[in-house]
Amino acid sequence: MLEIPDSFQSILRAHLPYAETGGLTPHDELSALGLDSMGVVRLLVDIQNGYAVELPDEILDEATFATVGSLWRALSTLMTIGPDRPRPF
């Protein structure tokens, strides 16, 4: 099972008003947890600042933002592209 790091969960939780306490799972749907279109924009800024990455336009779609796991997979792929990629926090 895909493990979602605590640092990523912390960033997400600030944008998920309906998320309960406890760990988020890869299958949790972001829209069901309260992420809306304005929240996506704010979340993007926080992810890009927190992980020192820029999410390319071609992955900014509904599939990427469908679940916690789909968003984490997209982000973790970007972080492993090059050996000099900064690690979160």
C-alpha positions as a printed Julia matrix, in Angstrom:
89×3 Matrix{Float64}:
   0.0    0.0     0.0
   1.18   3.51   -0.81
   2.4    5.32    2.3
   1.5    8.99    2.57
   4.19  10.93    4.48
   3.14  12.98    7.5
   4.66  16.13    6.0
   2.43  15.77    2.93
  -0.6   15.04    5.1
   0.06  18.21    7.07
   0.03  20.3     3.9
  -3.15  18.61    2.7
  -5.04  18.92    5.98
  -4.92  22.71    5.82
  -7.07  22.47    2.68
  -9.42  19.64    3.65
 -12.11  20.98    5.98
 -13.93  17.62    6.21
 -10.9   15.45    6.97
 -11.16  13.7    10.29
  -8.28  13.29   12.68
  -5.99  10.37   12.0
  -4.05   9.43    8.94
  -5.23  10.07    5.43
  -5.3    7.05    3.13
  -4.33   6.92   -0.54
  -7.97   6.2    -1.42
  -9.44   9.25    0.33
 -11.17  11.43   -2.26
 -10.04  15.04   -2.04
 -13.37  16.5    -3.15
 -15.23  14.48   -0.51
 -12.88  15.93    2.1
 -13.81  19.46    1.01
 -11.17  20.4    -1.55
 -12.74  22.82   -4.03
 -11.31  24.72   -7.0
 -10.06  27.63   -4.88
  -8.58  25.16   -2.43
  -6.69  23.47   -5.27
  -4.99  26.76   -6.13
  -3.95  27.38   -2.52
  -2.86  23.75   -2.15
  -0.68  24.02   -5.25
   1.12  27.02   -3.79
   1.71  25.22   -0.49
   2.97  22.06   -2.22
   5.29  23.99   -4.5
   6.67  26.01   -1.57
   6.9   23.06    0.81
   8.58  20.68   -1.62
  10.49  23.15   -3.8
   8.94  21.78   -6.99
   6.81  23.19   -9.75
   3.9   21.05  -10.82
   3.77  21.08  -14.62
   0.55  22.11  -16.32
   0.13  18.71  -17.98
  -0.5   17.01  -14.63
  -2.89  19.63  -13.29
  -6.08  17.74  -14.01
  -8.94  15.97  -12.24
  -7.11  12.63  -12.17
  -4.16  14.08  -10.27
  -6.45  15.74   -7.71
  -8.89  12.83   -7.38
  -7.42  11.19   -4.29
  -4.71  11.68   -1.71
  -2.76   8.88   -3.37
  -3.01  10.22   -6.92
  -1.73  13.61   -5.82
   1.1   12.08   -3.78
   2.13   9.83   -6.69
   2.32  12.84   -9.03
   4.37  14.82   -6.51
   6.71  11.97   -5.57
   7.41  11.31   -9.26
   8.54  14.93   -9.65
  10.78  14.66   -6.62
  12.58  11.59   -7.98
  13.23  12.91  -11.5
  16.71  14.21  -10.73
  19.37  13.4    -8.12
  19.51  17.04   -6.99
  15.81  17.31   -6.17
  15.32  18.79   -2.72
  13.54  16.67   -0.16
  10.49  18.02    1.68
  11.09  20.38    4.58
